[in-house]
Amino acid sequence: EEMALTTAELSYLDDRKMAFEHLGQRTGLDGVKAVMTSLIQAERYGTPMGTALRVMAQENRDMRMAEAEKKAAALPP
């Protein structure tokens, strides 16, 4: 539903940045806000969005792995 609304906003708003910001605000999720911020910055600085998304995906994988290792280290032997 949120993606459909964002797609509609992208088609009628002059500024894509506003549509991305609205999606982050509507969801209220930190992860979505971070992705939208990255997309806004990628567009502003001319970085390919695919590159920005790959970097964010790798960072998220690294964070999940660190969290899993932390939990595993806390387990009794």
C-alpha positions in Angstrom: 0.0 0.0 0.0 2.8 2.4 0.9 4.7 1.7 -2.3 1.6 2.3 -4.4 1.1 5.6 -2.7 4.7 6.5 -3.2 4.5 5.5 -6.8 1.5 7.8 -7.2 3.3 10.7 -5.5 6.3 10.2 -7.8 4.1 10.6 -10.8 2.4 13.8 -9.7 4.9 15.6 -7.4 7.5 17.7 -9.1 10.2 16.8 -6.6 11.0 13.1 -6.0 12.6 14.1 -2.8 9.2 14.9 -1.3 7.8 11.5 -2.2 10.8 9.8 -0.6 10.5 11.9 2.5 6.7 11.2 2.8 7.3 7.5 2.6 9.8 7.7 5.4 7.4 9.7 7.5 4.4 7.5 6.8 6.1 4.3 7.8 7.8 5.7 10.9 10.4 2.9 10.5 14.1 3.9 11.0 15.2 1.4 8.3 12.9 2.9 5.7 13.9 6.4 6.7 17.5 5.5 6.3 16.9 4.0 2.8 14.9 7.1 1.8 17.7 9.4 3.0 20.2 7.4 1.0 18.1 7.6 -2.1 17.7 11.4 -1.6 21.4 11.8 -1.2 22.2 9.6 -4.2 19.9 11.7 -6.4 21.3 14.9 -5.1 24.9 14.0 -5.6 24.5 12.0 -8.8 25.4 8.6 -7.3 23.6 5.7 -9.0 20.7 4.6 -6.8 21.7 1.0 -7.4 25.1 1.7 -5.8 23.5 3.4 -2.8 21.1 0.5 -2.3 23.9 -2.1 -2.6 26.0 -0.2 0.1 22.9 0.0 2.4 22.2 -3.7 1.9 25.8 -4.6 2.7 25.7 -2.4 5.8 22.5 -4.1 7.0 23.9 -7.6 6.4 27.0 -6.6 8.4 24.9 -5.3 11.3 22.8 -8.5 11.3 25.9 -10.7 11.3 27.4 -8.7 14.2 24.2 -9.1 16.2 24.0 -12.8 15.5 27.7 -13.2 16.6 26.9 -11.2 19.8 24.0 -13.5 20.6 26.1 -16.6 19.9 28.9 -15.4 22.1 26.4 -15.0 25.0 25.3 -18.6 24.8 26.7 -21.0 27.4 29.3 -23.5 26.2 
